């Protein structure tokens, strides 16, 4: 979980390289949280959770792109 929080804290920093483990752990936690929110939203049938899942996914897309750029730098 520290790798995920590290990405969130340093979302605008493009200097340096992201380690492979940092990149994949961010990806793993991102997928788990996104799918978890969607599953809960459909099971409980609360439209607000679907909207929250969409906002989360769009917000993290920017962070994922930053990590992707740093991984390939």
C-alpha positions in Angstrom: 0.0 0.0 0.0 3.0 2.3 0.5 3.7 2.3 -3.2 0.1 3.4 -4.0 0.3 6.2 -1.4 3.7 7.3 -2.7 2.2 7.8 -6.2 -0.7 9.8 -4.7 1.7 12.1 -2.8 4.1 12.7 -5.7 1.5 12.9 -8.5 3.1 15.9 -10.3 6.7 14.9 -10.1 8.1 13.7 -13.4 11.7 13.5 -12.5 13.4 10.2 -11.8 12.2 6.7 -12.7 9.5 4.6 -11.2 10.6 1.2 -10.2 8.8 -1.8 -11.7 7.4 -2.8 -8.3 6.1 0.7 -7.7 4.4 0.8 -11.1 2.7 -2.6 -10.8 1.7 -2.2 -7.2 0.0 1.1 -8.1 -1.7 -0.7 -11.0 -2.9 -3.6 -8.8 -4.3 -1.3 -6.1 -6.0 0.9 -8.7 -7.7 -2.1 -10.3 -8.8 -3.6 -6.9 -10.3 -0.3 -5.8 -12.0 0.4 -9.1 -13.6 -3.0 -9.4 -14.4 -3.1 -5.7 -16.3 0.1 -6.0 -18.2 -1.1 -9.1 -19.1 -4.4 -7.6 -20.4 -2.8 -4.4 -22.3 -0.2 -6.4 -24.1 -2.9 -8.4 -24.7 -5.3 -5.5 -26.1 -2.5 -3.2 -27.8 -0.8 -6.2 -26.7 2.7 -5.3 -26.2 5.0 -8.3 -24.0 7.4 -6.2 -21.3 4.7 -5.9 -21.2 4.2 -9.6 -20.6 7.9 -10.0 -17.9 7.8 -7.3 -16.3 4.9 -9.1 -16.3 6.9 -12.3 -14.8 10.0 -10.6 -12.1 7.8 -9.0 -11.2 6.1 -12.3 -10.9 9.4 -14.1 -8.9 11.0 -11.3 -6.4 8.1 -11.1 -6.0 8.0 -14.9 -3.8 11.1 -14.7 -1.7 9.5 -12.0 -1.4 6.3 -13.9 -0.2 8.2 -16.9 2.4 10.0 -14.8 3.7 6.7 -13.5 3.7 5.3 -17.0 5.8 8.2 -18.3 8.3 7.8 -15.4 8.5 4.0 -16.0 9.5 4.5 -19.6 11.9 7.5 -18.9 
